[in-house]
Amino acid sequence: MLLALVVGLAGLVWLGLACFRGGFWRADQVLPQVQSTLSHWPGVAVLIPARNEAMTLPQTLPSLCRQPYAGVLEIWVIDDQSEDGTATIAAQIAQAGKHPVQVLAGAPLPPGWSGKLWALEQGWRAIQSQGDRYKYVLLTDADICHGPASVARLVTKAETDGVGLVSWMVLLRCESVWDRLLIPAFVFFFQKLYPFPWVNDPRRPTAAAAGGCILLRREILQQLGGFAALRDALIDDCTLAQRVKALGVPLWLGLTDQTISVRRYCSLGSIWQMVARTAFTQLRYSPWRLLGTVVGMSLVYLGPLVGTLWGGVTGQGLWATIALATWGLMAMLYTPTLRWYRLPAWWGFTLPLAAALYTLMTMDSARRYWQGRGGAWKGRVYPSGSCD
């Protein structure tokens, strides 16, 4: 009876996700290549918060400096109290670029701010003095290498469709075995949590963005009050998207395989640290949400695997077959995301293992929160309860 209950519930959940979750699994929200030029290319200010990024900027900053953008495109690198010569490296790269680069020395982090948002706020204050020079602000991380014409594609989407916020889930590095196991699964889970077609539907309240690449109309950011309105948010990208959509402004969120993150994770420990930093924040620090997550993830992802093995061992062929079919459906829905990472379809059968590890990371995130360590990142530990 227990086997039948677990397998039956898991099967129903996956059928429901396949049919009624906005088709999130199709991974089909993609910007087309720029086929026609705008009559006028509006000004864009790029804000790059950078803390100890001397190793990544030589790979990423030139990709923005050399963008074939016909309008005003100016780049502002905000050095967030780096200790590795980040500002010097940025200034050297700027000398050979097509578009101008300003390097700002960041002030010490004030109480109540996350480091990234404080750096962005300082960049925002700097571009405010430029008047109406910029129509858009492009927020991008220091580890993001932009593909050819990425700025033009983002601006074209915003201008032609009247979208106030355009965001790309960039392609993450996927090289080691741990990367292949966990990185595509991370993207799949994000799409399931925030179905991109629902985010892109102005009639639905679902809102999300990917912090590595967000193009935002300047007037909207001004209306929100700059980054001060988000200053304690560790999950700042989705918080920003929620505030923007609450204003009635359309959003667009999609995938790209041309703009990539060059940051290497490679090991289980580095990925674990990235996820555990904010996983419990996503659950709003609720023990009940944590319990529901653990039970739900175990049922939905491990149930089909355990049901297949247990049914086979105990000779319950019917339930073993149903469990295996559910596991196969799970793998099939995962396939479009795997395709982005150039992994074979059979790799989808590893999703239960990835889900088990992410569940453990979430539990560890809660443990860190209860121990008062909050969200530790780049040498800073943010106090528990300080983020939204």
Summary of the structure (lengths in Angstrom):
residues: 388
radius of gyration: 21.8
end to end distance: 42.0
largest distance: 73.8
contacts: 1314
relative contact order: 0.15
helix: 52%
strand: 14%
